[in-house]
Amino acid sequence: MKVVGLITEYNPFHFGHLHHLEKSKIETGADYSIALMSGSFVQRGEPSLVDKWTKSKIAIDSGVDLVIELPIIFSTQTAELFAYGSTLLLDRLNIVDYIAFGSELGNLEPLQEIADILVEEPPYYKHKLKEYLNMGHSFPVSRTKALEDYFNKLPIKSEQYDDIKNILEASNNILAIEYLKSLKILKSHITPITIKRVGSSYGETQLNSKVASATGIRNTIFKHGIDSIKEHVPYKTFEHLVDYINKYKKFNTLDNYALIIQYLLRINSGNKLSDIMDVETGLENRIIKKSIQYNDLEDLIQSIVTKRYTRTRIQRILIHLLLDMEKTMFYELMPHYPAYIRVLGTNENGLCLLKRIKKESNLPIITKFADYNKYNNPYLNRIISLDKKATDLYFLGLNTVEPFMDMDYYISPYIKKK
């Protein structure tokens, strides 16, 4: 009984995700699949297009056996923390044999060697990294330059390392390296494999092929409506997206929170903002200053972005501000993570997996949200309360006539039976 774990956002689930799921099962020979999925907000610092239960239904109807929520405490973090929180939770299930992740490279060996260097941090690499950071480069740019210098210094160098910059500019490669780092740090028994990304590149804004990017799909929906993407997503995705829009009337986007974000920036001082996750010294003043100059959220974000502060970082900071996610809180809760397994959807194979997890793991399995109280664990309560806050915030952004509050209590996991 082999189990493959997938770290996902499915925002929304498209043909590239379907290819990755099917290829992962073939490459590993896995009998069962588990998707660890971001819920209400995603790693790039945006609300999910649709709610987490809709995403879960699509995943289960598309062939995933079990969907577990990646808690918000890690789902909106840097690539490093996102990967660590995801890998740690899959590892603690104690039943996962493989982690299958996508990459533009499609070759595990160079990704693994880069990951090893980043974990071990040889002195020359550390020196060059510090040097580039002191020059004002962002951390991702500094890391790339330091790695290039490190590999160029090697007496014997394989051709596959000739273009470190291209490897580290590809979003899926970056996450793949972080997953490999986390597995090494955790000394995990899980075997990694990588599936080469097919179709449009990550972040491609147009629908240039049937296997379109999630960004392109979202952009097209916002510009031209749901019918415009019918041929670019699996039937079940389209069906559930239609059900969602019929119920909630609009898809979610960061711009839906523009007024709330501006309000929070204007009532809070730089001292408050400096406590928010991912804000380094000095950045809080830049954000406050720009918030006074710009009312439009897009203009505000663009005005803050520099070569050191990327757009996704600024967006994540704004999400953390909405959630009041402070550094002290994160690092206080981190040692107590993972605290639970939150089930969002399952089929009959998934029910078998849950039985195995219950036997092999000491983490409580939460299917009915209210049951978290019975574990009498203050850290569990605080971590899962952030998930609830994120859900409430998600639905607030939809600005529906009817308020949708406490949906974690009211919506049950999707269970698909034959």
C-alpha positions as CSV (number, residue, x, y, z in Angstrom):
1,M,0.0,0.0,0.0
2,K,2.0,3.0,-1.3
3,V,0.9,6.5,-0.6
4,V,2.0,9.6,-2.6
5,G,1.6,13.1,-1.0
6,L,1.0,16.2,-3.1
7,I,1.5,19.8,-1.8
8,T,-1.1,21.8,-3.6
9,E,-3.1,25.0,-3.9
10,Y,-5.4,24.1,-6.8
11,N,-6.3,27.7,-7.5
12,P,-8.1,26.4,-9.5
13,F,-7.5,22.7,-10.4
14,H,-6.5,22.6,-14.1
15,F,-5.2,20.1,-16.7
16,G,-1.6,20.6,-15.5
17,H,-2.7,19.5,-12.0
18,L,-4.5,16.5,-13.5
19,H,-1.3,15.6,-15.4
20,H,0.8,15.9,-12.2
21,L,-1.7,13.8,-10.2
22,E,-1.8,11.0,-12.7
23,K,1.9,11.1,-13.5
24,S,2.8,11.0,-9.8
25,K,0.7,7.8,-9.3
26,I,2.4,6.2,-12.3
27,E,6.0,7.2,-11.4
28,T,5.7,6.1,-7.8
29,G,3.3,3.1,-8.3
30,A,1.2,4.6,-5.5
31,D,-2.2,3.1,-4.7
32,Y,-3.4,6.2,-2.8
33,S,-2.9,9.9,-3.0
34,I,-3.1,12.7,-0.4
35,A,-3.3,16.4,-1.3
36,L,-2.2,18.8,1.4
37,M,-4.0,21.9,0.2
38,S,-3.9,25.6,1.0
39,G,-7.3,26.8,2.3
40,S,-8.7,30.3,2.2
41,F,-5.5,32.2,1.3
42,V,-2.5,31.1,-0.9
43,Q,1.2,31.4,-0.8
44,R,1.5,34.3,-3.2
45,G,-0.5,36.5,-0.8
46,E,-4.0,36.4,-2.2
47,P,-7.3,34.9,-1.3
48,S,-8.1,31.7,-3.1
49,L,-10.3,32.1,-6.1
50,V,-13.0,29.8,-4.5
51,D,-13.5,28.5,-1.0
52,K,-11.5,25.6,0.3
53,W,-14.5,23.2,0.3
54,T,-15.1,23.8,-3.4
55,K,-11.4,23.2,-4.1
56,S,-11.6,20.0,-2.2
57,K,-14.6,18.8,-4.1
58,I,-12.9,19.4,-7.4
59,A,-9.8,17.6,-6.2
60,I,-11.7,14.5,-4.9
61,D,-13.8,14.4,-8.1
62,S,-10.6,14.6,-10.1
63,G,-9.0,11.5,-8.5
64,V,-7.3,12.6,-5.3
65,D,-8.2,10.3,-2.4
66,L,-7.8,12.5,0.6
67,V,-7.6,16.3,0.9
68,I,-6.1,17.8,4.1
69,E,-5.9,21.5,4.8
70,L,-2.6,23.2,5.1
71,P,-3.1,25.5,8.1
72,I,-3.0,29.3,7.4
73,I,-0.1,29.7,9.7
74,F,2.1,28.2,6.9
75,S,0.0,28.5,3.8
76,T,0.8,32.3,3.3
77,Q,4.5,32.2,4.2
78,T,7.7,32.4,2.3
79,A,8.5,29.5,0.0
80,E,10.9,28.2,2.7
81,L,8.3,28.2,5.5
82,F,5.5,27.1,3.2
83,A,7.5,24.1,2.1
84,Y,8.7,23.3,5.7
85,G,5.2,23.4,7.1
86,S,3.8,21.3,4.3
87,T,6.5,18.7,4.4
88,L,6.4,18.4,8.2
89,L,2.7,17.8,8.2
90,L,2.9,15.1,5.5
91,D,5.8,13.5,7.4
92,R,3.9,13.4,10.6
93,L,1.0,11.5,9.0
94,N,3.5,8.5,9.2
95,I,2.0,6.8,6.2
96,V,3.3,8.8,3.2
97,D,5.9,7.0,1.1
98,Y,6.5,9.7,-1.6
99,I,6.2,13.4,-2.1
100,A,5.7,14.3,-5.8
101,F,6.2,17.9,-6.7
102,G,6.3,19.7,-10.1
103,S,9.4,21.5,-11.4
104,E,10.3,23.2,-14.6
105,L,13.6,21.2,-14.7
106,G,12.0,17.8,-14.3
107,N,15.4,16.5,-13.0
108,L,15.8,15.7,-9.3
109,E,19.6,15.6,-9.1
110,P,20.6,19.2,-9.6
111,L,17.7,20.3,-7.4
112,Q,18.8,18.0,-4.7
113,E,22.4,19.2,-4.9
114,I,21.3,22.8,-4.6
115,A,19.1,21.9,-1.7
116,D,22.1,20.2,0.0
117,I,24.2,23.3,-0.3
118,L,21.5,25.6,1.1
119,V,21.1,23.3,4.1
120,E,24.8,22.8,4.8
121,E,25.8,26.4,3.9
122,P,29.5,26.0,3.1
123,P,31.6,29.0,4.3
124,Y,32.2,30.4,0.8
125,Y,28.5,30.3,0.0
126,K,27.6,32.0,3.3
127,H,30.2,34.7,2.7
128,K,28.9,35.5,-0.8
129,L,25.3,35.5,0.3
130,K,26.0,38.0,3.0
131,E,28.0,40.1,0.5
132,Y,25.1,40.3,-1.9
133,L,22.5,41.0,0.8
134,N,24.7,43.9,2.0
135,M,24.6,45.3,-1.6
136,G,20.8,45.7,-1.3
137,H,19.7,42.7,-3.3
138,S,16.6,40.7,-2.3
139,F,17.2,37.4,-0.6
140,P,16.2,35.3,-3.6
141,V,18.6,37.3,-5.9
142,S,21.4,37.2,-3.4
143,R,21.0,33.4,-3.0
144,T,21.1,32.9,-6.7
145,K,24.2,35.0,-7.1
146,A,25.9,33.2,-4.2
147,L,25.1,29.8,-5.6
148,E,26.4,30.8,-9.1
149,D,29.7,31.9,-7.5
150,Y,29.9,28.7,-5.5
151,F,29.4,26.4,-8.5
152,N,31.8,28.4,-10.6
153,K,34.4,27.9,-7.9
154,L,34.2,24.1,-8.1
155,P,37.2,22.5,-9.9
156,I,34.9,20.1,-11.7
157,K,31.4,21.3,-12.7
158,S,28.7,19.5,-14.5
159,E,27.0,21.2,-17.5
160,Q,23.7,21.0,-15.7
161,Y,24.9,23.7,-13.3
162,D,25.8,26.2,-16.0
163,D,22.6,28.1,-15.6
164,I,21.8,28.3,-11.9
165,K,20.0,31.6,-12.5
166,N,17.4,30.0,-14.9
167,I,16.9,27.1,-12.5
168,L,16.2,29.5,-9.6
169,E,14.1,31.9,-11.6
170,A,11.5,29.2,-12.2
171,S,8.8,29.2,-9.4
172,N,8.2,25.4,-9.3
173,N,12.0,24.8,-9.2
174,I,12.3,27.1,-6.2
175,L,9.5,25.3,-4.3
176,A,11.0,21.9,-5.2
177,I,14.3,22.9,-3.7
178,E,12.6,24.0,-0.5
179,Y,10.7,20.7,-0.3
180,L,14.0,18.9,-0.6
181,K,15.7,21.1,2.0
182,S,12.8,20.4,4.4
183,L,13.0,16.6,3.9
184,K,16.7,16.7,4.6
185,I,16.3,18.9,7.7
186,L,13.6,16.7,9.0
187,K,15.5,13.5,8.2
188,S,12.3,12.3,6.7
189,H,11.9,8.8,5.4
190,I,9.7,10.1,2.5
191,T,11.1,9.7,-1.0
192,P,10.9,12.8,-3.2
193,I,10.2,12.7,-6.9
194,T,9.7,15.5,-9.4
195,I,7.3,15.7,-12.3
196,K,8.3,18.0,-15.2
197,R,5.8,20.9,-15.6
198,V,3.9,20.8,-18.8
199,G,1.9,23.5,-20.7
200,S,2.0,27.2,-19.9
201,S,4.6,28.5,-17.5
202,Y,3.8,29.5,-13.9
203,G,2.4,33.1,-14.0
204,E,1.5,33.0,-17.7
205,T,-1.4,35.5,-17.9
206,Q,-2.9,34.3,-21.2
207,L,-4.6,31.0,-22.2
208,N,-2.0,30.0,-24.8
209,S,-2.6,26.2,-24.5
210,K,-5.1,23.7,-23.2
211,V,-2.8,23.2,-20.3
212,A,-3.0,26.8,-19.1
213,S,-1.6,28.3,-15.9
214,A,-3.8,29.0,-12.9
215,T,-2.9,32.7,-13.2
216,G,-4.0,32.7,-16.8
217,I,-7.3,30.9,-15.9
218,R,-8.0,33.4,-13.1
219,N,-7.2,36.4,-15.2
220,T,-9.4,35.2,-18.0
221,I,-12.3,34.5,-15.6
222,F,-12.1,38.1,-14.2
223,K,-11.9,39.6,-17.7
224,H,-14.3,37.5,-19.6
225,G,-16.4,35.4,-17.2
226,I,-16.6,31.7,-16.3
227,D,-17.6,30.4,-19.8
228,S,-14.3,31.7,-21.2
229,I,-12.3,29.0,-19.5
230,K,-14.5,26.0,-20.2
231,E,-12.1,24.4,-22.6
232,H,-9.1,25.0,-20.4
233,V,-10.1,23.2,-17.2
234,P,-11.3,19.6,-16.5
235,Y,-15.1,19.2,-16.6
236,K,-15.4,18.7,-12.9
237,T,-13.5,21.9,-12.2
238,F,-15.8,23.9,-14.5
239,E,-18.9,22.3,-13.0
240,H,-17.9,23.2,-9.4
241,L,-16.8,26.7,-10.4
242,V,-20.3,27.2,-11.9
243,D,-21.9,25.9,-8.7
244,Y,-19.7,28.3,-6.7
245,I,-20.5,31.4,-8.7
246,N,-24.2,30.6,-8.7
247,K,-24.1,30.4,-4.9
248,Y,-21.7,33.3,-4.0
249,K,-22.1,35.5,-7.1
250,K,-18.4,36.5,-7.3
251,F,-14.9,35.0,-7.2
252,N,-12.4,36.3,-4.6
253,T,-9.5,38.6,-5.3
254,L,-7.1,40.6,-3.2
255,D,-8.7,43.9,-4.4
256,N,-11.8,42.9,-2.5
257,Y,-9.9,43.8,0.7
258,A,-8.6,47.2,-0.5
259,L,-10.6,49.3,1.9
260,I,-9.9,47.1,4.9
261,I,-6.2,47.1,4.1
262,Q,-6.1,50.9,3.7
263,Y,-8.0,51.2,7.0
264,L,-5.6,49.0,8.9
265,L,-2.5,50.8,7.5
266,R,-3.9,54.2,8.5
267,I,-4.9,53.3,12.0
268,N,-1.8,51.4,12.9
269,S,1.7,52.8,13.5
270,G,4.9,51.6,12.0
271,N,5.6,49.9,15.3
272,K,2.5,47.7,14.9
273,L,3.4,46.9,11.3
274,S,7.0,46.0,12.2
275,D,5.6,43.2,14.4
276,I,3.8,41.6,11.4
277,M,5.2,38.5,9.8
278,D,7.7,39.1,7.0
279,V,8.3,42.8,7.7
280,E,12.0,43.6,8.2
281,T,13.3,46.8,9.8
282,G,12.6,49.8,7.7
283,L,10.0,48.2,5.4
284,E,7.2,49.2,7.8
285,N,8.0,52.9,7.3
286,R,7.9,52.5,3.5
287,I,4.6,50.7,3.6
288,I,3.0,53.4,5.9
289,K,4.4,56.2,3.8
290,K,3.1,54.8,0.5
291,S,-0.3,54.0,2.0
292,I,-0.8,57.7,2.6
293,Q,0.1,58.5,-1.1
294,Y,-2.1,55.9,-2.8
295,N,-5.7,54.9,-2.4
296,D,-5.7,52.2,-5.2
297,L,-4.4,48.9,-3.8
298,E,-2.7,47.9,-7.1
299,D,-0.9,51.3,-7.2
300,L,0.0,50.9,-3.5
301,I,1.6,47.5,-4.0
302,Q,3.5,48.6,-7.1
303,S,4.9,51.6,-5.2
304,I,6.2,49.5,-2.4
305,V,7.9,46.9,-4.6
306,T,11.6,47.2,-5.1
307,K,14.4,44.8,-6.2
308,R,14.6,43.8,-2.5
309,Y,10.9,43.6,-1.7
310,T,9.0,41.4,-4.2
311,R,5.4,41.8,-5.1
312,T,4.5,38.4,-3.5
313,R,6.2,39.4,-0.3
314,I,4.3,42.6,0.0
315,Q,1.0,40.8,-0.7
316,R,1.8,38.2,2.0
317,I,2.5,41.0,4.4
318,L,-0.9,42.5,3.7
319,I,-2.6,39.2,4.3
320,H,-0.7,38.8,7.6
321,L,-1.9,42.3,8.5
322,L,-5.5,41.3,7.8
323,L,-5.0,38.2,9.9
324,D,-3.0,40.0,12.6
325,M,-0.3,37.4,12.2
326,E,2.6,38.7,14.3
327,K,6.1,37.3,14.4
328,T,6.0,36.6,18.1
329,M,2.8,34.6,17.7
330,F,4.2,32.6,14.7
331,Y,7.4,31.6,16.4
332,E,5.6,30.8,19.7
333,L,3.2,28.4,17.8
334,M,5.7,26.9,15.4
335,P,7.2,24.4,17.9
336,H,3.7,23.0,18.5
337,Y,3.0,22.5,14.8
338,P,1.5,20.3,13.4
339,A,-1.2,20.1,16.0
340,Y,-4.0,18.4,14.0
341,I,-5.1,17.0,10.7
342,R,-8.0,18.9,9.2
343,V,-10.0,16.8,6.6
344,L,-11.6,18.7,3.8
345,G,-12.6,15.9,1.5
346,T,-12.2,12.2,0.9
347,N,-13.4,9.2,-1.1
348,E,-13.6,5.6,0.0
349,N,-9.8,5.2,-0.5
350,G,-9.3,8.3,1.6
351,L,-11.4,6.7,4.4
352,C,-9.0,3.8,4.4
353,L,-6.1,6.3,4.6
354,L,-7.7,8.0,7.6
355,K,-7.9,4.7,9.4
356,R,-4.2,4.1,8.8
357,I,-3.3,7.7,9.9
358,K,-5.3,7.2,13.1
359,K,-3.3,4.1,13.9
360,E,0.1,5.4,12.9
361,S,0.0,9.1,13.8
362,N,-0.6,10.7,17.2
363,L,-2.1,13.8,15.6
364,P,-5.8,14.3,16.2
365,I,-7.9,14.0,13.1
366,I,-10.6,16.7,12.8
367,T,-13.5,16.1,10.5
368,K,-16.2,17.9,12.5
369,F,-14.7,21.4,13.2
370,A,-16.3,21.8,16.7
371,D,-14.5,18.7,17.9
372,Y,-11.2,20.5,18.2
373,N,-12.3,21.8,21.6
374,K,-12.4,18.3,23.0
375,Y,-8.6,17.9,22.7
376,N,-8.1,20.6,25.4
377,N,-4.8,21.7,23.7
378,P,-4.3,25.5,23.9
379,Y,-1.8,25.5,21.0
380,L,-4.1,23.5,18.8
381,N,-6.9,25.9,19.6
382,R,-4.8,28.9,18.7
383,I,-3.6,27.5,15.4
384,I,-7.0,26.3,14.2
385,S,-8.6,29.5,15.3
386,L,-6.4,31.2,12.7
387,D,-7.9,28.9,10.1
388,K,-11.4,30.0,11.2
389,K,-10.4,33.6,11.1
390,A,-9.1,33.1,7.6
391,T,-12.3,31.5,6.5
392,D,-14.4,34.3,8.0
393,L,-12.1,36.8,6.3
394,Y,-12.4,35.0,3.0
395,F,-16.2,35.2,2.9
396,L,-16.1,38.8,4.1
397,G,-14.2,39.6,0.9
398,L,-17.1,38.3,-1.2
399,N,-19.3,41.1,0.1
400,T,-22.4,39.0,-0.2
401,V,-25.9,40.2,0.7
402,E,-26.2,37.3,3.1
403,P,-23.4,37.2,5.6
404,F,-21.4,33.9,5.7
405,M,-19.9,33.5,9.1
406,D,-18.6,30.5,11.0
407,M,-18.6,28.4,7.9
408,D,-16.0,26.0,9.4
409,Y,-18.8,24.9,11.8
410,Y,-21.4,24.6,9.1
411,I,-19.7,22.9,6.1
412,S,-18.7,19.2,6.5
413,P,-16.0,17.5,4.6
414,Y,-16.9,16.3,1.1
415,I,-17.2,12.5,1.1
416,K,-17.5,10.8,-2.2
417,K,-18.8,7.2,-2.2
418,K,-19.1,4.9,-5.1
